[in-house]
Amino acid sequence: MKRLLEFLDDRQHRRKPAVVATIVRADVSASYAVGDRIFFDADNLTCMANATTPDLLSDAARAAFYERQSRLMHLDDVDVFVEWVGAPQRLLCSVLAMTPYLW
């Protein structure tokens, strides 16, 4: 959990979006375990926690990243919650964009 928080804090500080893919169900025969996850950003697969074979997870993470949408994916013998975490918005820019009549 500490690695996840550090990863998200870093992306927030750099104002960059990210994706966290987490195994939420795995068959007994799966090579993944519930709780395995990868952290993904525009640069690469930044950090992996517990995931031994990231191919399915990285494909799901890339799809969510470029579509900017979280989802629950059913892949072979695992279910993966893929969460897109957008870059934080600057409040002043958002307010100014919504109120052009004030300027």
C-alpha positions as a LaTeX table, in Angstrom:
\begin{tabular}{lrrr}
\hline
Residue & $x$ (\AA) & $y$ (\AA) & $z$ (\AA) \\
\hline
Met1 & 0.00 & 0.00 & 0.00 \\
Lys2 & 2.89 & 2.36 & 0.73 \\
Arg3 & 4.23 & 1.99 & $-2.83$ \\
Leu4 & 0.79 & 2.77 & $-4.24$ \\
Leu5 & 0.48 & 5.95 & $-2.18$ \\
Glu6 & 4.01 & 7.06 & $-3.09$ \\
Phe7 & 3.32 & 6.45 & $-6.77$ \\
Leu8 & 0.05 & 8.41 & $-6.75$ \\
Asp9 & 1.57 & 11.21 & $-4.69$ \\
Asp10 & 4.41 & 11.55 & $-7.19$ \\
Arg11 & 2.01 & 11.68 & $-10.15$ \\
Gln12 & $-0.15$ & 14.24 & $-8.39$ \\
His13 & 2.89 & 16.39 & $-7.62$ \\
Arg14 & 3.99 & 16.21 & $-11.28$ \\
Arg15 & 0.37 & 16.78 & $-12.44$ \\
Lys16 & 0.41 & 13.58 & $-14.50$ \\
Pro17 & $-2.37$ & 11.01 & $-14.96$ \\
Ala18 & $-1.84$ & 7.37 & $-14.04$ \\
Val19 & $-3.51$ & 3.96 & $-13.97$ \\
Val20 & $-3.57$ & 1.40 & $-11.19$ \\
Ala21 & $-4.56$ & $-2.14$ & $-12.21$ \\
Thr22 & $-5.44$ & $-4.47$ & $-9.33$ \\
Ile23 & $-6.37$ & $-8.16$ & $-9.41$ \\
Val24 & $-9.71$ & $-8.49$ & $-7.61$ \\
Arg25 & $-10.42$ & $-12.15$ & $-8.44$ \\
Ala26 & $-8.09$ & $-14.95$ & $-9.48$ \\
Asp27 & $-8.66$ & $-18.64$ & $-10.10$ \\
Val28 & $-6.58$ & $-21.03$ & $-8.03$ \\
Ser29 & $-4.64$ & $-22.00$ & $-11.16$ \\
Ala30 & $-3.89$ & $-18.37$ & $-12.11$ \\
Ser31 & $-0.37$ & $-17.02$ & $-12.06$ \\
Tyr32 & $-1.70$ & $-13.94$ & $-10.26$ \\
Ala33 & $-3.00$ & $-13.46$ & $-6.76$ \\
Val34 & $-5.71$ & $-11.15$ & $-5.49$ \\
Gly35 & $-4.05$ & $-7.84$ & $-4.68$ \\
Asp36 & $-1.34$ & $-8.02$ & $-7.35$ \\
Arg37 & $-1.10$ & $-4.67$ & $-9.13$ \\
Ile38 & 0.86 & $-2.55$ & $-11.50$ \\
Phe39 & 1.18 & 1.21 & $-11.64$ \\
Phe40 & 1.26 & 2.71 & $-15.09$ \\
Asp41 & 1.85 & 6.20 & $-16.46$ \\
Ala42 & 2.60 & 7.71 & $-19.87$ \\
Asp43 & 6.30 & 6.89 & $-19.60$ \\
Asn44 & 6.17 & 3.17 & $-18.90$ \\
Leu45 & 5.23 & 0.50 & $-16.39$ \\
Thr46 & 6.60 & 2.53 & $-13.54$ \\
Cys47 & 6.30 & 0.21 & $-10.60$ \\
Met48 & 4.99 & $-3.25$ & $-10.00$ \\
Ala49 & 3.87 & $-4.62$ & $-6.68$ \\
Asn50 & 3.61 & $-8.42$ & $-6.50$ \\
Ala51 & 2.66 & $-9.03$ & $-10.14$ \\
Thr52 & 4.91 & $-11.70$ & $-11.58$ \\
Thr53 & 3.66 & $-11.69$ & $-15.19$ \\
Pro54 & 2.39 & $-8.23$ & $-16.13$ \\
Asp55 & 1.34 & $-8.85$ & $-19.77$ \\
Leu56 & $-2.43$ & $-9.01$ & $-19.22$ \\
Leu57 & $-2.31$ & $-6.30$ & $-16.59$ \\
Ser58 & $-0.20$ & $-3.95$ & $-18.68$ \\
Asp59 & $-2.51$ & $-4.33$ & $-21.70$ \\
Ala60 & $-5.52$ & $-3.49$ & $-19.56$ \\
Ala61 & $-3.69$ & $-0.56$ & $-17.96$ \\
Arg62 & $-2.65$ & 0.89 & $-21.32$ \\
Ala63 & $-6.22$ & 0.68 & $-22.64$ \\
Ala64 & $-7.61$ & 2.49 & $-19.59$ \\
Phe65 & $-4.86$ & 5.11 & $-19.71$ \\
Tyr66 & $-5.48$ & 6.10 & $-23.31$ \\
Glu67 & $-9.28$ & 5.92 & $-22.99$ \\
Arg68 & $-9.21$ & 7.78 & $-19.63$ \\
Gln69 & $-11.76$ & 5.46 & $-18.12$ \\
Ser70 & $-11.77$ & 3.03 & $-15.20$ \\
Arg71 & $-13.26$ & $-0.40$ & $-15.71$ \\
Leu72 & $-13.58$ & $-3.93$ & $-14.42$ \\
Met73 & $-12.05$ & $-6.33$ & $-16.91$ \\
His74 & $-12.53$ & $-10.08$ & $-17.09$ \\
Leu75 & $-9.32$ & $-11.59$ & $-18.47$ \\
Asp76 & $-8.82$ & $-15.34$ & $-18.78$ \\
Asp77 & $-8.63$ & $-16.58$ & $-15.19$ \\
Val78 & $-8.58$ & $-13.20$ & $-13.42$ \\
Asp79 & $-10.73$ & $-10.11$ & $-12.94$ \\
Val80 & $-8.88$ & $-6.80$ & $-12.87$ \\
Phe81 & $-10.10$ & $-3.43$ & $-11.64$ \\
Val82 & $-8.29$ & $-0.89$ & $-13.79$ \\
Glu83 & $-8.55$ & 2.60 & $-12.32$ \\
Trp84 & $-7.67$ & 5.70 & $-14.30$ \\
Val85 & $-6.46$ & 8.50 & $-12.02$ \\
Gly86 & $-6.47$ & 11.83 & $-13.82$ \\
Ala87 & $-4.06$ & 14.64 & $-13.20$ \\
Pro88 & $-5.33$ & 17.09 & $-10.60$ \\
Gln89 & $-7.04$ & 20.13 & $-12.05$ \\
Arg90 & $-5.90$ & 23.62 & $-11.19$ \\
Leu91 & $-8.84$ & 25.30 & $-9.53$ \\
Leu92 & $-8.16$ & 28.79 & $-10.86$ \\
Cys93 & $-7.86$ & 27.60 & $-14.46$ \\
Ser94 & $-11.07$ & 25.60 & $-14.13$ \\
Val95 & $-12.97$ & 28.56 & $-12.69$ \\
Leu96 & $-11.68$ & 30.95 & $-15.35$ \\
Ala97 & $-12.57$ & 28.54 & $-18.13$ \\
Met98 & $-16.13$ & 28.29 & $-16.81$ \\
Thr99 & $-16.61$ & 32.05 & $-16.33$ \\
Pro100 & $-15.46$ & 33.85 & $-19.50$ \\
Tyr101 & $-17.93$ & 36.66 & $-18.88$ \\
Leu102 & $-15.95$ & 37.93 & $-15.91$ \\
Trp103 & $-12.99$ & 38.85 & $-18.08$ \\
\hline
\end{tabular}
